[in-house]
Amino acid sequence: MLAVTEDLLKNLKTKDGVCLMYVDGSWVPASDGGVRELVNPSDGQIVARVAEGTRQDAQRAIAAARAAFDNGPWRDTPALERAKLLFKLADTIDDHTAELSAMETLNNGKPLRETEYDVADAANCFRYYAGLATKPQGQTFDVPAPSQTMVVREPIGVCGQIIPWNYPLLMAAWKLAPALAAGNVCVLKPSELTPLTVLRLATFVDELGFPKGVVNIVLGSGPVVGAAIAESADVDKVAFTGGTKTGRSIMQAATGNLKKISLELGGKSPNIVFADADFDTAVDYALFGIFANAGQVCSAGSRLLLEDSIHDKFVKRLVERAREIAVGDGFDPKTEMGPLISRAHTEKVESYIKTGVEEGAKLETGGKRPPGELGAKGNFIEPTIFTNTKPQMRIVQEEIFGPVLVIQRFKDEAEAVKLANDTVYGLAGAVFTNDIAKAHRVIKKLRAGITWINTYHPTYNEAPWGGYKQSGIGRELGTYGYDQYTEVKQINVNLAVEPSGWFKDRESGK
Ligand code: NAD
């Protein structure tokens, strides 16, 4: 593994074996020389050493971004030129798919087939927003003569962007692409656990000639670097993806200068299966909904709602299929489900499983680490399914963010909707049925921002992503996501340049 590691990381910028941060167009160590070791979640081996930034490092990056926005060329660069650079960035990502996906698998643990998908998605996100940069954005209004009124969109300024570890490169793309396309400058903080692919992305940004200070990557912990970004009076907008609790503290920190905020937070999303659904399709997507990326997906279908009449048959088949999922190292081509991100997170998921059992839910399968080396050294938990749950149980209400499915049962459409909406979250939800009218009735009543009929999980750069209730504020992706990186300005033009006469001019008598 060491050889693979050294080869994979050879394109990152380092000093004394420590990966550097990208600030103001330069590669820098932490101001206090701090270093963090990154661990491969599959085997506990140290894979890289990276700079552990400080509050001062965050402030330096923010100052560089501020200068780049206030005095620099980016916002005055024609949209077409910004678009060209973003298209080149997209192509460069595609050209490095093998390297980026292997790096992501090494750092995050998820199987190669998932990281390859993520890399392609990240490239397409840059491509989508590169295309959007040159498209008409404004409005004009037919107002009483002799005026003309128009509305233009302008960049907000310095955008602080804080992202999680579950899709490291993709989340960076979701943040950087719309912000840069709209003419903003960025200070991005990846998760302290998974900065490698974002650092590689920064080498592309550097080589492609983005002006200095336009993209800054600061590494470090949330409470230090993340909080410094959220608090800074020089940051005009903070965009955050992560847990709901952290989102709350970001929102509080942002009040100082009333910066714009967008929050993409957690979920406990319902996947509703009616008795008339296509059985094999619904089983297949129930598995995909919760066990993709080992359940570490904000929109995971972590609550499966089954109609009474199919409950037992469905659970039996689901358990059989869950037991067949190949759990293992993400580099093993046979692997279908990888590890959890860290030992601490694994223990948190295990404590939820223990709570579920204590609450009286029935553990149908999983609930433990796999036997042997895998479970001993890596952060693996077997696909886990609970039945016999009650709505108020903690495992039903709280986001576990692991491969743990809780099953609820319902007698009719009304009860399905009631149960589906009965958490503080509102990120996603799905319904499986062959009755199209019923599908739409249920979706209409779901208090969630992302919904699916007879499928689970597809995400498109074209469509808005975000949640109702405590799953967030605002939307990413699509034109909605672009709008959230712009200020709206109205311009009123007087087409008859003469005094209004509102106050009498005594000299001229008019
Ligand atoms: P997290 O909230 O612990 O961390 C996310 C980021 O915030 C990290 O970069 C972290 O360093 C930083 N951070 C932590 N404390 C901070 C603070 N006080 N101030 C500023 N920044 C701080 O979340 P995580 O464990 O990395 O990710 C998992 C969570 O992310 C889950 O709850 C999941 O649902 C959510 N998520 C949501 C979406 C979405 O689109 N809605 C997508 C992916 C993940």
Residues whose N, C-alpha, C, O or C-beta is under 5 A from the ligand:
A	BS01	NAD	I162 I163 P164 W165 K189 P190 S191 E192 G220 S221 G222 P223 G226 A227 T241 G242 G243 T244 T246 S249 E264 L265 G266 G267 C298 S471
